[in-house]
């Protein structure tokens, strides 16, 4: 079930009817409010990512440098393989600019 199907259909209908009955001048305000709500969600998502990164950094502080380097190389290799599979990278070693 996608997000549109999960929305209470009666609430969606009521919203559409209310917005459709607004004067044209008010439609720009509705669009501004929707844009504001989207920015808030994006900002919250970014804050959640930063918090998770801080927690991960705290958890990794106790690991030896060699183990961290190994993990970093493994993550880099995973990203490289995914990029190659998605045709967004060139397979092979980087040779410079």
N, C-alpha and C positions, 0 to 999 in steps of 0.2 A: 504494500500500500504506500503510495507516494504522499508527500506532504499535503498536496491539494485535496486528496481523498480523505485525509485524516481530519481536515478542518470541518467543524460542525457546519453542515450545509445550510442550515437555517440562519446561522450567524453570517455566513458568507452572502447569502441572498439578501439579508437585511442590510448589510454593509453596502452592497452594490446598489440597492434601491435608494438608500439614503444618499450615497455619493451622486448617483444619477440625477437626483432631484435638486441638487445644489445649483445655485447660479454659476455661470461660467467663471466669474471672478473668484469664487471660492475654490474652484478646482485646482488652481495654482497653489493655494494654501494646503490643500489635501496632499498634493504632490510633495510639497516642502516637508510636511509632517512625515510622510512615508520615507522620504530621503533621510530625514533626521533619525527615524527609528532604525533604518538600515545602518547608518553610521554608528549608532549606539551599539548595535549587535556586533559590528566589526570591531569596535573598540573593546568590547567585553571579550571577544574571542582572542584578540591580541593580548589582553591582560591575562587571560587563562593560559596562553602559551608561555608568556614570560614567567608566570608563577610555576608552571610545570618545569621550565628550564632551570629555575632557581632551585627547586626541589631536587632535580636530577644532579645539579652541580654539587649540592650538599652531600648527596648520596655517594658521589664519585670522589669526593675529597680524600677519602681514606685509602683509595686504591694506589698501588705503586705506579710510578710514571710509565714504566714499561708496559704494564697492563692497559693503561689508558691509551698509550700509543697504538697498541695492538687493536683495541676496540675502535679507535679513530680510523685506522687503516681499513678495518673490516666494514665499517659504515660507509666510508668513501668508495670502496669496491662495490658494495651493494648499490649505491647511488649511480655509479658508473654503469653497472650492468643494466639497471633500470632505464637509464638514459639511452643506452645502445639499443635496448629492446624497443623503446619508444621512438627510435630514429631521431633523437634529439642530440646525439653525440656521435662522434666518430670513434670506431674501435681502434685501439692501438695506443702507444705511448705518445705523450705530448712532446713535440720536438722544438717548441719555441715559436715566437711570433714571426 
